[in-house]
C-alpha cells in the first residue's frame, strides 16, 4: 500500500509539471509569419552625393554637416499583402522602394503611426524590390540603429505582443516554479505518511499568480477564449490573496512567523542595497522602484506593487515550507531509527530477563535436590549439623525465590524485572495481573508497552523525596475482550513538556527522549486503544485498553 501511494504521488507530480509546461508553452507559440529583412549595404552619403561604404552590422562612421546614412536591402518574397514595420524614434528618414518614395518623416505620408515612433507601411504581394532608406539621427539619437525591418500580415504586430508576453513571463515563470515545488513538497509529505495540508492553499496562491497576470495581459492572443476568460477572471486575484492568508493561518506557529520575519528583514535589506547600487550606477532597478512608488503615491496604482509583494510572500512561504518538510522528513527518519533501536533494546532486555529467570529456576531445582539429599544424610549421621546446614540452604533458597505475578510468561517476566529494578532504587512496587496464561497479544507489543511504561514510572518515582513515598502500582486485567493496563507512580510534581504540551521523559539522552511514549501510543493505536495520561501534584497515571482479537 505504501509503495502504491508513492507511485501515485509520482504520477500526480508528473501531471502537474506537464500542465504547467503546457500552459506556459502556449505563450511561446504565437501564430505569426513575420519576415525580417536584413540590411545588405550601408554607406555614408555626403552633401555632394558621394557614398562611402561601411559594414551595415558594424560601427557607422561619424556623420558630418549635410551628410546622412543610406541603407539598402532587397525585400523578401511575399505571396500576399504585408505591412512593413520599423521604428523612427530619434531619426529623420525617407524610404524608397524601386525608386518610389513611400515615406518621408518630414512630409505628409499615408503611413499609420503605431505606438510611439513606429511606422507601418502597406506593401503589395511580390518580392525582390530594392528598398533604400536614408536617415539622419536627431536629438538623443535612435533607439535602434539601423532600424529593424520586419514584414507581417498581422495588423496588430505579433512581435509586440510576444515581447509584452515575455515581460509578463518573468513573474509567471517564477510562480510556476513555486507551484511545482509546492506540489512536489506536498506529494512528498503524503508519500512519507505525514501530509502537510497547509501546502494546498499555498499551491492555489502560486497557481493564481502563474495564470492571472499573463492571461489578463495577453491571454486573448495566445489562449483559447474559454481558458482566457477563466484565467483572467477578476476574482482570481482576490482568491490568490485569500489562499495565501489561509496558508498563513494554518501555520500559526511561533517558529514559522519568526522565520518569516527574518526572511522579510533580509529581503528588505537586500532590495534596499540593490536599489541603492542601481541608483548610483544609473541602473534600471532604481528607475523601476521609483516608478512603482510614484504610481502608488500620485496615481493610486497599486496593482504592480501588490503583485510583486504577493509573489515575494509566496516564494518565501514556499522556501519556508520546503525547509520544514525536509526537516520533518529528517526527523521522522531519525526518530524511526531511534525507535527501532529502542525496540531492539527492549526485546533484548526481555530476553535477558527471561534467561535469568530460567537460570534461577534451574538453580532452585538443583538446590531442592540437594536439600532432599541432606535430609537423607541426616537420617544416617550428624543430625544436628546436617539440620543446621539444611536450614542454611533453605534460607538461601528463600532469598532466590522470585515473586510470580501471573502464569502469562511475558507479562510475568516484565513485572519481575520491574520489581527487581524498583527494589534496587528503593521504590515500593505493587503489581496485579489478572490475565490468563494464553493471551492473544504480540510479545513484542507487550514489551514495548509495559517495559516503557514501568521504566518511566520507576525512574520518576526514584526521584521522590523522602524515599518512603516512592511507589509504583501496576494493574493488568482482561475484561470483555479488552486488556486494561494501568500504571500509577509518585513523582516530584515537575514535568518536562514538549511544544504540544506532551510530557517528556527525564532521561539525559536528548536524542531518544519521548520515544517511549511514542511506542506506547503506537501499541495502543494498533489495538484500537488510546493512551491516556493524567497527573496531579503527586501522582502520575498512564492507562490504556487494548482490544484483543
N, C-alpha and C positions, 0 to 999 in steps of 0.2 A: 504493500500500500504506500509506504514511504517513497519507494522508487517511482511508482506511478505518479505521485504528487510532484516529484522533482521533474519528471518528463513533461507533465502538463504545464508546469511553470516555465520550462524552457520553451515550449511551443507558444505560450502566451506572450513571452518576451519577444520571440521572433516575429510574432504577428504585429505587435506594437511597433517594432522597428520598421517593419515593412510598410505599415500605414503611414508612419511619419515620413519615410522616404518618398512614398507615392505622393503625399500632399506637397512636400517641398519641391519635388521634381516637376510638378505642374507649372511652377513659376520659372522654370528654365527652358521650357519648350514653347516659345511664342511662335505662332504660325505666321511667319513673316518671310518675304522673299526679297530682302534688302540686297541691293547690289552696290558694291563700293568701287569707286573709280580712283585709281592711284595716279598721282601726277607723274608724267613721264619726262618732261623737260621743264627747266626753270632758267630764267635769265634776268639780269638787271638791265632795265630799259632806260637809256639816258634821254635827255631832253631832245637831242638831235636824231633820235630813232635808232642809235646803235645798241646792240644787245651783247651783254657779257654773260655767257652761260655759267651755271653753277649746279651743283647736285641738289635736286629738289628735296632730298631727305637729309641734307646736311645743313650746316650753319650758313645763312644767307650773308652776302657781303653788305657792308654798310651802304646805306642809301643816301645820296646827295640831293642837292636842291634840284627840283624839277624831275627827279628820277622816280621810277616805280618798279615793282616786281611783276614779271609775267610768268604765269604757269600754264603749261599746255598738257592736254591728255586726249585720248581717244575714248569716246563713250562706248560702253559695252553693248552687246546685242540685247534687244528687248522686244518681246512679242506683243506687248500691249502698252498702253499709255502709262507713263511713270511720272513721279514727282522728283525733281532734282532738289535736294535739300542740302544747305550749307549754312554756316554761321557768318555773320557780318560784324560782330562786335569789335570795335576799335579799328575798323578798316573803311577806307573809301575804295570802291572797286567797280569793275564792269565785267560782264560775262557775255562772250560771243560764241555762237555755235555755227561752224562753217561760214564765218564772216558776218553772220546776222546777230546783231546785238539783242540779247534777251533781257538784260538787266543792267542798270547803272544806278548806283546808290545816290548820286546827286541829281537824278532826274526822275519824273514820274514813271511808274512801272506797273504792269499788270500783276506783278508778283504779290503774294499774300504773306504778310508777316506772321510768323508763328512764334509766340512767346517773345522773349527779349533777344533781339539781334539774330534771328534765324529767318532764312528766306526759303520759300518753296516755289519752284518754277515748274510748270507743266511741260512735259516732253512727249511727243507722239511716239508710236512704236517705230522701231528702226534699229540703228546701231552703226558704229564706225565713224560717226561725226567727230570733227575736231573741235574741242572746247578750249577756248583761250580765256584766261582770267587775268586782268591787270588790276593790281591792288597797291594801295599805299597805306601803311599804318598811320593812324592818327591818335591823338590823345595819349592814353596809357598803353596803347598798342593792342593787338588782337589777343583773345583768349586762346585760340587755336590757330597755329601758323605752320604751314599754309592751311587754308580751310579744308575740312574733311568733306569730300563729295560722296553722297550716297543717293541711290535711286530706289524709290519704294512705291509700291502700289497702295500702301496704307495711308489714307489721308491723315490719320491721327499720328503717324510716325511711331511704329512699334519700338524703334530703338529707344525713344524717350521713355516709353512705358517700361521696357526692360531695365533701363538704368534706374528708374524710380523703384521698381520691384527689388532690385539689388540693394538699394539703400534700406528698404524695409526688411530685407532678408537677414541683416545682421542680428537684430534682436530676435527675429523669428527663429533663426538658426540656433541662437544661444538658448532660448526657451525650449526648443525641440530637443536639444541635448539634455537639458534639465529633465524634460519629460521622460526621455528614455532611461535616464539614470534613476529617476524616482521609481518607475515601474520595475526596473531591474532590482532595486533595493527591496521593494515590496514583495516581489515574487521570490527573492532570495530569503526573506524572512519567513515567507509561507513554506518554502521548501524545507527550512530547518525547524518548522513547527512552532515558530514564535512570531506570528504575523503582526506587523505594526500598522494598524488600521488608520492611523493619522496620515499615512502616506497617500491614501486615496484622495482626500480633498486637495492635498498638495499637487498631485498629478493633474487634477482638474484645473487648478490655477495655472500650471505650466502649459496645459493644453490650450486654455483660453488665450494666454499670451502668444502662443505659437500661431494660432489661426486668425485671431480677431483683427489685429492691425494690418497685416498684409492682405487679408481678404477684403477689408474695408477700403484699403488704398487702391489695389489693382486687381482684386478678385474678379471684377466684372470682365476683365480682359482675358484672364488665364483660366478661370474656373467655370464649370457648368453653372447655369443660372440658379438651379435649386441649391447646390452646395454653396454658391456665393451668398445667397440670401441667409442660409443657416449660419455660416461662419461670420458674416458681418452683422448679425443681429445686434441691435443696440444694447440689449440686456446682457450680452456676452461679457462686456467689461465689468458690469456690476457683479455677475456671478463669479468672475475671476477673483475679485476682491473678497467676496463672501467666502469662497473656498479657502483662500489664504487665511482669513480670520478664523475659519473653522479649524484649520490645522494648528494655528497658534493656541486656540482654546483647548484643543485636545492634548497639547503639550504644556499644560500648566505646571511645569516643574521649575524649581528654582535654578537647578543646574542648566536647564535649557535656556532660560532667559538670561542667565549670566553669560553663557557662550554667545548668545545673540547680541547682547550689549557690547561684548568685546569685539565682535565682528563689525558692529556699527561704528565703533570708535576707530578701529583700524582702517575701515573703508573710507571714513570721513577724512582721516589724516592723509591717506594715500591720494584721494581725489584732490584735496587741497594742495598737496605738494605738486601733483601732476599739473593742476591748473596754473599754479604759480610759475612752474618751469615753462609751460606753454605760453604764458603771458610774457615772460622775459625773452623768450626766443621767437615770439610772434607766431606761435603755432595755432592750429585750428581749434584745439580743445577749449582754450580760453574764450575764443570768439563764440563757440557754441554754448558754453556755460553762461556767458553774458546775454546771449540771445534768449536762452531759457528763462533767466531771471527777468529780463526786460518784458518778455511776453507775459509772464505771470504778474509782475507788478503793475505795468502800464495798461495791459490789454485784458488781463484776466484769463489768458490762455494757459491752462494748467495740464492739458492733455499730455503733451510730451514729457513734462516733468513727472507726472503721475505714472506714466508708462515705465519710465526708467527706474523710478523708485520701486514699483511693483516687481519689475524684472529683477532688480537687485535683491529685494527681500526674498523673492522666490529662490534665487540662486543661493543665497546664504542659508535658507532653510534646507535646501537640498543637500548642501555640504554638511550642515549640522546633522541632518538625518543619516547621511552616509556614514559619518563618524560614529553616530550612536548605534546604527545597525551593525557595523563592523565590530565595534567594541562589544556589543551584545553577543555576537557570534563567537568572539574570542573567549568571553566569559563563560558562555554555555559550554564550549568545548573543554575549557579548563575545569569547570565545575563537574562535567561528566567524567573527566579523567580522575579528578579527586574523589568523586563519589564512588567510582569503580574501585579505586584503591582502598577506600574505607570499607566498602562492602567486602572486598577480599580479606582485609584485616579482620573484619567481623567474623567471617567464616573460619578463618584460621584460629581465632580466639575460641570459637565454639568447638572446633575440632580438638584444640589443645585441652579444653576443659573436659570434653568427652573422654579423651585418652587418660587424663588424670584420674577421673572417676573410675575408669576401667582398671587402672593400676591399683587404685585404692581398694576396689572390690576384691581384686586378686590377692592383695596383701592381707585383707581381712580373712579371706578364705584360708590362707596359709596359717594365720595366727589361730584360727579356730581349730585347725588340725593339731597345732602344737599344744593348745590348751587341752584338747582331748587326750593327747599322748601323755601330758603331765599328770592328768588325773589317774591314768592307768599306772604310771610310775609311783604315784603316791600310795597306791594300794600295796606296793612291794617294798618301799624304802622309807626314807626320812619324810614322814608325813608332814611334820610341821614346816620343814624347809621347803618342801615342794608346794605346800599350800601358800606359803608366803610368795613364792615365785609365781604361782598361779594368780594370786591376787594382783601382783605387779603387772603381769602380762594383760590381765583383763582390764586394768586401768588404762594401759596404753591403747588397748583396742577400743576402749570407750572414747578416747580422745581422737582416734582416727575415724570414728563414726561420722557420717555425713547426714544432715537432715534431708529427708525425702519429702518433696512438696507435692508431687503428683506422679502417676505412672506414665505420663506422656514424656518420653525421653528428652526431646529437645527443650521443652519448657522447664523440665526439672533440672537439666544441666545448666541452663541460663540462670535460673533462680539460685542454684547452688553456687555458681560462680559469683553472682552479685552478692550473696550473703557472705562469702569469704572475703570479698573486697571491702564490703561495708564493715566487717569486723576489724579488718586491718586499719581502717580510718576512724574507728571509734563511732561508727554510725549504727544506731539500732535499726535492724532490718526485720520487717514483718511481711510475709507473703502468703497468699492463699490462692490455690489453683484448683478450681472445681471444673476439671475438664477430663474427658475420657482418655484412655490410653491411645486410641487411634483418633487423629484429628486431621481433617482434610484441609490443611494449610501447608504451603511450601515451607520447608525448614529454613531456607534462605530468607524468606519474608519474615518468619518469626524472629530470626536472628537480627535482621535489620531493624525491626520494630522494638523488640524487648531489650536487646543489648544497648541500643542508643538511648532508649527511654530510661533504663535503670542506670546507665553510665552517667547521664546528665543529672539524674536525681541524686545519686550518691555523691557526685562531685559537688553539687550545690549544697547538700546537707553537711558535708565535711567542713565547710567554711563557717558554719554557725557556731557562735559562742553564747553561752558556755556549752561544752561538749555534751552535757546531759540532754540538751534539746535537739541533738542531731537525730533525725528519724526519717525513715523511708518506709512507705506502706504500698504494697503492690497487690492487686487482686485481679484474677482472671476467672471468668465464668462463662460457660456455654449455656445459652438460653435462647429458645425459639429460633434456632438456626443462626444465631449471632454469637461470635466470640467477643464478649465485653472485656476490655482491658482498661485498667485504671491504675495510675501511679501518682502518689502524693508524697511530697517531701517538704521538710522545713528548709528555709533559705534565709539569707541575710536581709531580705527586703529590698535589695538593689538589683535592678535588671538592666542588662545591656540590650538596647533595641536597635533594629536596623532602620533604614529610611522609611519603611512602610509600617513601623510600629511593631514589628515581629521580634520576639526575643531571640537573642544570640547566645551561643554557648560561652562559657567563661574560659575556654581553653586559650592558652597562649599562642597556639598555632593559628595565625591570622589567615593562612592560605586555605584552611579547611573548615573554619568556623561556620556553623549554620548548616553544614551538610547533613548532620544527624537529624535535624528537624525536617529537612527536605526528604530524606529517606523515609522517615516515619510517615510523612504526609503522602509520599508516593505509595507506600504499602497500604495505607488506609484507603486511598483512592482506588487502588487495584481491586480491593474487596468491597467497593461501593460504600465506603465509610468516610467520615470526616474526622480529622484530628482536632479535638477541642482543647484549648489551653486557657486556664483560668488561674488567678492568683489573688491573694490578699497581702497584707503586710508581713505575714509569717509563713504562709504555706503556698506551694506551687503545685498545680494539678494538671496532668495530661491524661486524656482519656479518648477512647475510640471504640467503635463496634464494627467488627469485620463480618460481613455476610459470607457464610460458608456455602459451598456448592451443594 
